Amino acid sequence: MVHVLAYLLYSLFREANARTPELKTMEVGTARFRLFEAGALLKASHRRIWLHVASHWPGRHLRPQAIHAVAQYTQTLVNLWRTAHLFIQDERTKTRADNC
């Protein structure tokens, strides 16, 4: 079951990155190596988390493109789901929305 969910997440990732030529045809193993597995220095403050990766890391130029594409795609899906009324609101959320 976990493998199926992981593959579905990856297929959504590929769908979100359909306009990036290097990412739309990338296989799971290649994407894992180039984008997700990275040795990095992690610094955290109370406002931000900084991820410093090596300059020779193969996914350095692809990762920001992928993150931006996924953010745009998820916002598009959320807007679509809201217009289709697929989000369930409980009573507390309805009263807060009515008061605003």
PyRosetta script that sets phi, psi and omega in degrees:
from pyrosetta import init, pose_from_sequence

init()
pose = pose_from_sequence("MVHVLAYLLYSLFREANARTPELKTMEVGTARFRLFEAGALLKASHRRIWLHVASHWPGRHLRPQAIHAVAQYTQTLVNLWRTAHLFIQDERTKTRADNC")
pose.set_psi(1, -40.3)
pose.set_omega(1, -179.9)
pose.set_phi(2, -64.4)
pose.set_psi(2, -37.2)
pose.set_omega(2, 178.6)
pose.set_phi(3, -63.9)
pose.set_psi(3, -37.7)
pose.set_omega(3, 179.8)
pose.set_phi(4, -66.6)
pose.set_psi(4, -44.2)
pose.set_omega(4, 178.9)
pose.set_phi(5, -64.1)
pose.set_psi(5, -40.3)
pose.set_omega(5, 178.4)
pose.set_phi(6, -63.5)
pose.set_psi(6, -41.9)
pose.set_omega(6, 179.1)
pose.set_phi(7, -67.2)
pose.set_psi(7, -37.8)
pose.set_omega(7, 176.9)
pose.set_phi(8, -64.2)
pose.set_psi(8, -40.5)
pose.set_omega(8, 175.8)
pose.set_phi(9, -62.5)
pose.set_psi(9, -41.3)
pose.set_omega(9, 178.9)
pose.set_phi(10, -67.1)
pose.set_psi(10, -37.2)
pose.set_omega(10, 178.7)
pose.set_phi(11, -67.2)
pose.set_psi(11, -35.0)
pose.set_omega(11, 173.4)
pose.set_phi(12, -66.3)
pose.set_psi(12, -36.8)
pose.set_omega(12, 176.5)
pose.set_phi(13, -62.0)
pose.set_psi(13, -44.5)
pose.set_omega(13, 178.8)
pose.set_phi(14, -66.4)
pose.set_psi(14, -37.6)
pose.set_omega(14, 178.4)
pose.set_phi(15, -65.7)
pose.set_psi(15, -38.7)
pose.set_omega(15, 178.0)
pose.set_phi(16, -67.5)
pose.set_psi(16, -31.6)
pose.set_omega(16, -178.2)
pose.set_phi(17, -101.7)
pose.set_psi(17, 29.8)
pose.set_omega(17, -177.4)
pose.set_phi(18, -66.3)
pose.set_psi(18, -21.8)
pose.set_omega(18, -179.1)
pose.set_phi(19, -89.2)
pose.set_psi(19, -8.9)
pose.set_omega(19, 178.3)
pose.set_phi(20, -95.4)
pose.set_psi(20, 112.4)
pose.set_omega(20, -172.4)
pose.set_phi(21, -58.9)
pose.set_psi(21, -38.2)
pose.set_omega(21, -178.1)
pose.set_phi(22, -70.4)
pose.set_psi(22, -29.3)
pose.set_omega(22, -175.2)
pose.set_phi(23, -92.5)
pose.set_psi(23, -26.5)
pose.set_omega(23, -174.6)
pose.set_phi(24, -72.2)
pose.set_psi(24, -21.4)
pose.set_omega(24, 179.4)
pose.set_phi(25, -109.4)
pose.set_psi(25, 3.7)
pose.set_omega(25, -176.1)
pose.set_phi(26, -72.0)
pose.set_psi(26, 135.0)
pose.set_omega(26, 177.7)
pose.set_phi(27, -80.9)
pose.set_psi(27, 168.2)
pose.set_omega(27, -175.1)
pose.set_phi(28, -60.1)
pose.set_psi(28, -47.8)
pose.set_omega(28, -178.3)
pose.set_phi(29, -63.8)
pose.set_psi(29, -39.2)
pose.set_omega(29, 179.2)
pose.set_phi(30, -67.9)
pose.set_psi(30, -42.5)
pose.set_omega(30, 179.0)
pose.set_phi(31, -64.9)
pose.set_psi(31, -39.8)
pose.set_omega(31, 178.5)
pose.set_phi(32, -61.4)
pose.set_psi(32, -43.1)
pose.set_omega(32, -179.4)
pose.set_phi(33, -69.8)
pose.set_psi(33, -45.1)
pose.set_omega(33, -173.4)
pose.set_phi(34, -82.3)
pose.set_psi(34, -29.7)
pose.set_omega(34, -173.2)
pose.set_phi(35, -113.3)
pose.set_psi(35, -39.4)
pose.set_omega(35, -169.1)
pose.set_phi(36, -98.7)
pose.set_psi(36, -30.8)
pose.set_omega(36, 179.1)
pose.set_phi(37, -95.5)
pose.set_psi(37, 111.1)
pose.set_omega(37, -178.3)
pose.set_phi(38, -146.4)
pose.set_psi(38, 133.3)
pose.set_omega(38, 170.4)
pose.set_phi(39, -80.1)
pose.set_psi(39, 123.4)
pose.set_omega(39, -173.7)
pose.set_phi(40, -146.7)
pose.set_psi(40, 160.1)
pose.set_omega(40, 173.3)
pose.set_phi(41, -98.6)
pose.set_psi(41, 125.0)
pose.set_omega(41, -176.5)
pose.set_phi(42, -108.2)
pose.set_psi(42, 123.7)
pose.set_omega(42, 176.5)
pose.set_phi(43, -121.8)
pose.set_psi(43, 135.7)
pose.set_omega(43, -178.7)
pose.set_phi(44, -128.1)
pose.set_psi(44, 139.2)
pose.set_omega(44, 171.7)
pose.set_phi(45, -121.3)
pose.set_psi(45, -174.4)
pose.set_omega(45, 179.5)
pose.set_phi(46, -74.5)
pose.set_psi(46, -12.0)
pose.set_omega(46, -179.8)
pose.set_phi(47, -113.9)
pose.set_psi(47, -28.3)
pose.set_omega(47, -172.7)
pose.set_phi(48, -140.5)
pose.set_psi(48, 160.5)
pose.set_omega(48, 171.7)
pose.set_phi(49, -120.6)
pose.set_psi(49, 123.3)
pose.set_omega(49, -178.7)
pose.set_phi(50, -104.3)
pose.set_psi(50, 133.1)
pose.set_omega(50, 178.3)
pose.set_phi(51, -117.9)
pose.set_psi(51, 108.5)
pose.set_omega(51, 179.8)
pose.set_phi(52, -101.2)
pose.set_psi(52, 114.8)
pose.set_omega(52, -179.7)
pose.set_phi(53, -107.5)
pose.set_psi(53, 161.0)
pose.set_omega(53, 180.0)
pose.set_phi(54, -69.1)
pose.set_psi(54, 150.0)
pose.set_omega(54, -178.5)
pose.set_phi(55, -69.0)
pose.set_psi(55, -22.0)
pose.set_omega(55, -179.7)
pose.set_phi(56, -93.4)
pose.set_psi(56, 4.6)
pose.set_omega(56, 178.7)
pose.set_phi(57, -65.7)
pose.set_psi(57, 129.4)
pose.set_omega(57, -173.2)
pose.set_phi(58, -65.0)
pose.set_psi(58, -21.1)
pose.set_omega(58, -178.3)
pose.set_phi(59, -99.6)
pose.set_psi(59, 11.9)
pose.set_omega(59, -174.8)
pose.set_phi(60, -60.0)
pose.set_psi(60, -40.6)
pose.set_omega(60, -178.8)
pose.set_phi(61, -86.9)
pose.set_psi(61, -20.6)
pose.set_omega(61, -178.3)
pose.set_phi(62, -85.5)
pose.set_psi(62, -32.7)
pose.set_omega(62, -173.3)
pose.set_phi(63, -61.4)
pose.set_psi(63, -46.1)
pose.set_omega(63, 178.0)
pose.set_phi(64, -61.4)
pose.set_psi(64, -36.8)
pose.set_omega(64, 177.0)
pose.set_phi(65, -63.2)
pose.set_psi(65, -43.4)
pose.set_omega(65, -179.0)
pose.set_phi(66, -65.5)
pose.set_psi(66, -42.5)
pose.set_omega(66, -179.5)
pose.set_phi(67, -63.9)
pose.set_psi(67, -42.9)
pose.set_omega(67, 179.3)
pose.set_phi(68, -64.1)
pose.set_psi(68, -42.3)
pose.set_omega(68, 179.9)
pose.set_phi(69, -65.1)
pose.set_psi(69, -40.9)
pose.set_omega(69, 178.9)
pose.set_phi(70, -66.3)
pose.set_psi(70, -40.3)
pose.set_omega(70, 178.5)
pose.set_phi(71, -62.3)
pose.set_psi(71, -43.8)
pose.set_omega(71, 177.9)
pose.set_phi(72, -65.1)
pose.set_psi(72, -41.4)
pose.set_omega(72, -178.3)
pose.set_phi(73, -66.2)
pose.set_psi(73, -43.0)
pose.set_omega(73, 179.5)
pose.set_phi(74, -66.7)
pose.set_psi(74, -35.7)
pose.set_omega(74, 176.6)
pose.set_phi(75, -65.6)
pose.set_psi(75, -38.6)
pose.set_omega(75, 176.3)
pose.set_phi(76, -62.7)
pose.set_psi(76, -43.6)
pose.set_omega(76, 178.5)
pose.set_phi(77, -64.3)
pose.set_psi(77, -42.0)
pose.set_omega(77, 179.5)
pose.set_phi(78, -61.8)
pose.set_psi(78, -44.8)
pose.set_omega(78, 178.4)
pose.set_phi(79, -62.5)
pose.set_psi(79, -40.4)
pose.set_omega(79, 178.1)
pose.set_phi(80, -64.9)
pose.set_psi(80, -43.1)
pose.set_omega(80, 179.9)
pose.set_phi(81, -67.1)
pose.set_psi(81, -34.7)
pose.set_omega(81, 178.0)
pose.set_phi(82, -67.6)
pose.set_psi(82, -40.8)
pose.set_omega(82, 178.8)
pose.set_phi(83, -68.1)
pose.set_psi(83, -27.3)
pose.set_omega(83, 177.5)
pose.set_phi(84, -89.1)
pose.set_psi(84, 1.9)
pose.set_omega(84, 179.1)
pose.set_phi(85, 56.8)
pose.set_psi(85, 46.8)
pose.set_omega(85, 179.9)
pose.set_phi(86, -92.3)
pose.set_psi(86, -8.7)
pose.set_omega(86, 176.3)
pose.set_phi(87, -88.0)
pose.set_psi(87, 135.0)
pose.set_omega(87, 179.5)
pose.set_phi(88, -95.4)
pose.set_psi(88, 126.8)
pose.set_omega(88, 178.3)
pose.set_phi(89, -105.8)
pose.set_psi(89, 133.9)
pose.set_omega(89, 174.5)
pose.set_phi(90, -86.3)
pose.set_psi(90, 176.9)
pose.set_omega(90, -175.2)
pose.set_phi(91, -63.2)
pose.set_psi(91, -36.8)
pose.set_omega(91, 179.9)
pose.set_phi(92, -64.5)
pose.set_psi(92, -41.1)
pose.set_omega(92, -179.5)
pose.set_phi(93, -67.9)
pose.set_psi(93, -38.8)
pose.set_omega(93, 179.5)
pose.set_phi(94, -63.7)
pose.set_psi(94, -43.5)
pose.set_omega(94, -178.6)
pose.set_phi(95, -69.0)
pose.set_psi(95, -35.9)
pose.set_omega(95, 176.7)
pose.set_phi(96, -65.1)
pose.set_psi(96, -42.6)
pose.set_omega(96, -179.2)
pose.set_phi(97, -66.8)
pose.set_psi(97, -35.6)
pose.set_omega(97, 179.1)
pose.set_phi(98, -69.6)
pose.set_psi(98, -32.4)
pose.set_omega(98, -178.4)
pose.set_phi(99, -77.5)
pose.set_psi(99, -20.5)
pose.set_omega(99, -177.1)
pose.set_phi(100, -77.2)
pose.dump_pdb("model.pdb")
